[in-house]
Amino acid sequence: MGRAPGSTEARAGKEGSPEPNPFDDPAVAARYERWYAGEGAEADVRERQLLGRLLADFPQAESVLEVGCGTGHFTRWMGNHDFRATGLDPSWAMLAETARRDHGPYVQGDGHGLPFHDQTFDLVMLITTLEFLADPIRVLTEATRVARQGLLIGALNRNSLLARRYVRSGNPLWKSAHFFSVNELTDMTVKAAGRRLGAVAWKTTLWPLRSLPALPLPWGGFIGLAARLHGPT
């Protein structure tokens, strides 16, 4: 298995009907966490380091929602850093695996219509999730609606060698994925946040160049983006 993506809704097929969601397969869910413990262990460390730096933009944040949480890998990480962390995912297979590791709170739900009131959470987080959404701007708009302080986004970079490697891998999990460049990810965030947007900051990990830190380079493999939000207008 390649890099572990966040579980979410399948994209539409050529005729407009949803493609089968590979994350609904219990076998996929059962081996999902193995990537983090095995071949992806170093990449995971670097991604969490990058996201941790971006979290410094939100020193007052206490609660977070992860949309497309999969088996709760990053939700648990946030919980271990003293956030009140909630995970949301549409796949019962993924949430069943989550329950084996963490008892919550986790919610079955659709990112295109989040089942929460406006500004319920300080932060909303989407990690390797936008690549698998039917309408990523709609989900970012929903994320903005339920966030008080900001968004924290992690995505694979379309302009990186890493993304090209996954495309060529033949792994069915990447068949329906759509990768974004830094500019595309920024533009979507700006459009979704509208007048509430305060500032956007991003960096990329340079994995597999292990000796280099995360930097604002547009060709790095994994993009970390933080969007600070104003109050409602």
C-alpha positions in Angstrom: 0.0 0.0 0.0 1.2 3.5 -0.8 0.8 6.6 1.3 -2.2 6.5 3.7 -4.8 9.1 2.5 -7.6 10.5 4.5 -10.9 8.6 3.9 -13.7 10.5 2.2 -16.4 10.5 -0.4 -15.7 9.0 -3.8 -15.5 11.3 -6.8 -18.2 11.1 -9.5 -17.8 8.7 -12.4 -18.0 9.7 -16.1 -21.8 9.5 -16.1 -22.1 11.5 -12.8 -22.7 8.5 -10.6 -20.4 8.0 -7.6 -17.5 5.7 -8.1 -17.1 2.9 -5.5 -15.4 4.3 -2.5 -12.3 2.1 -1.8 -12.3 3.2 1.8 -15.6 1.3 2.4 -13.6 -1.9 2.0 -13.0 -3.4 5.5 -9.8 -5.0 4.2 -8.4 -1.6 3.2 -9.5 -0.1 6.5 -7.9 -3.0 8.5 -4.4 -2.4 6.9 -4.7 1.4 6.7 -2.6 2.2 9.8 0.2 -0.1 8.7 1.6 2.5 6.4 2.2 4.9 9.3 4.0 2.2 11.3 6.0 0.9 8.3 7.2 2.5 5.1 5.5 5.8 5.9 7.0 6.3 9.4 9.5 9.0 8.5 7.2 10.9 6.1 4.6 10.8 8.9 7.1 12.4 11.3 8.0 15.2 8.9 4.3 15.9 8.1 3.4 16.2 11.7 6.4 18.4 12.3 5.2 20.7 9.5 1.6 20.8 10.8 2.9 21.4 14.3 4.7 24.5 13.1 1.6 25.8 11.3 -0.4 25.2 14.5 1.7 27.9 16.1 -0.5 30.4 14.2 -3.4 29.4 16.5 -2.1 29.7 20.0 -5.6 30.1 21.5 -7.1 27.1 19.8 -8.4 24.3 22.0 -10.8 22.3 19.8 -10.4 20.7 16.4 -12.5 18.8 13.9 -10.7 16.5 11.4 -12.8 16.0 8.3 -12.0 12.7 6.5 -10.2 11.3 9.6 -9.9 7.8 8.3 -8.7 5.6 11.2 -8.2 8.8 13.3 -4.4 8.9 13.0 -4.1 12.7 13.0 -7.2 13.1 15.2 -5.4 11.1 17.9 -2.3 13.1 17.4 -4.2 16.3 18.0 -5.8 14.8 21.1 -2.4 13.9 22.4 -1.4 17.6 22.1 -4.3 18.6 24.5 -6.8 19.5 21.8 -10.4 18.5 22.2 -10.3 16.5 19.0 -13.3 15.2 17.0 -13.0 13.1 13.9 -15.6 12.8 11.0 -15.6 10.3 8.2 -18.2 8.8 5.9 -16.8 5.3 6.0 -18.2 3.0 8.7 -15.3 0.6 7.9 -12.8 3.3 8.7 -14.6 4.3 11.9 -14.8 0.7 13.0 -11.0 0.6 12.9 -10.9 3.9 14.7 -12.9 2.5 17.5 -10.3 -0.2 18.1 -7.7 2.5 18.8 -9.6 5.4 20.3 -13.1 5.7 21.7 -13.8 9.1 20.3 -15.5 11.3 19.8 -15.9 10.2 16.2 -18.9 11.0 13.9 -20.1 9.4 10.7 -20.8 12.2 8.3 -20.3 13.9 4.9 -17.9 16.7 4.5 -20.1 18.3 1.9 -22.7 19.0 4.6 -21.1 19.0 8.0 -23.5 18.1 10.8 -22.4 20.9 13.1 -23.5 24.5 13.9 -21.6 27.5 12.8 -18.2 28.0 14.5 -18.5 24.9 16.6 -14.7 24.2 16.6 -11.7 26.5 16.9 -10.0 24.7 14.0 -11.0 22.4 11.1 -8.4 20.1 9.8 -8.3 18.2 6.4 -5.3 15.9 5.9 -4.9 14.2 2.6 -8.6 14.5 2.2 -9.3 17.1 -0.5 -7.7 14.9 -3.1 -10.6 12.5 -2.8 -13.6 14.8 -2.7 -16.3 15.3 -5.3 -16.5 19.1 -4.5 -13.5 20.2 -2.5 -14.5 23.9 -2.5 -17.9 23.1 -1.1 -16.2 21.1 1.7 -13.7 23.9 2.4 -16.7 26.3 2.6 -18.4 24.0 5.1 -15.1 23.8 7.0 -14.9 27.6 7.2 -18.5 27.7 8.4 -17.9 25.5 11.4 -14.5 26.9 12.3 -13.9 29.9 14.6 -10.2 30.5 14.1 -8.9 28.7 11.1 -8.3 25.8 8.8 -5.3 23.4 8.8 -4.9 21.6 5.5 -2.4 18.9 4.3 -2.4 17.8 0.7 -0.1 16.0 -1.7 1.5 18.4 -4.2 0.6 17.8 -7.9 3.9 19.4 -9.0 6.0 17.0 -6.9 7.9 13.9 -7.8 6.0 12.2 -4.9 2.6 12.7 -6.4 3.9 11.4 -9.8 5.2 8.3 -8.0 1.8 7.6 -6.6 0.0 8.1 -9.9 2.4 5.5 -11.5 2.1 3.1 -8.6 -1.1 1.5 -9.9 -2.5 1.5 -6.3 -6.4 1.6 -6.6 -6.5 4.0 -3.7 -5.0 6.7 -5.9 -7.1 5.9 -9.0 -9.7 8.5 -8.2 -7.4 11.0 -6.5 -7.0 14.6 -7.9 -3.8 16.3 -6.7 -3.4 20.1 -6.3 -0.6 22.5 -6.7 0.2 25.1 -4.0 -1.5 27.8 -6.0 -4.6 25.7 -6.6 -4.9 24.8 -3.0 -4.4 28.4 -2.0 -7.0 29.7 -4.5 -9.6 27.1 -3.3 -9.0 28.2 0.3 -9.3 31.9 -0.6 -12.5 31.3 -2.5 -14.1 29.1 0.2 -13.2 31.4 3.1 -14.3 34.6 1.4 -14.5 37.7 3.6 -13.6 35.7 6.6 -10.1 35.0 5.4 -7.4 36.7 7.4 -4.1 35.2 6.1 -2.8 32.1 4.5 0.6 30.5 5.2 2.0 27.4 3.6 5.2 25.2 3.5 6.1 21.9 2.0 8.0 18.9 3.2 10.8 18.0 0.9 10.5 14.2 1.5 12.3 12.1 0.3 15.1 14.7 0.6 15.5 13.8 4.3 18.1 16.3 5.4 16.1 19.4 4.5 13.4 21.1 6.7 10.0 22.1 5.5 10.3 25.2 3.4 8.0 27.5 1.2 9.0 25.7 -2.0 6.2 25.0 -4.5 7.5 21.6 -5.6 7.7 19.9 -2.1 5.8 16.6 -1.8 3.4 17.4 1.0 1.8 20.8 1.4 0.8 22.2 4.8 -1.4 25.2 4.7 -2.9 27.3 7.5 -5.7 29.7 6.9 -6.6 32.2 9.7 -10.2 33.3 9.8 -11.9 36.5 11.0 -15.3 36.3 12.8 -18.5 36.1 10.8 -19.4 39.0 8.6 
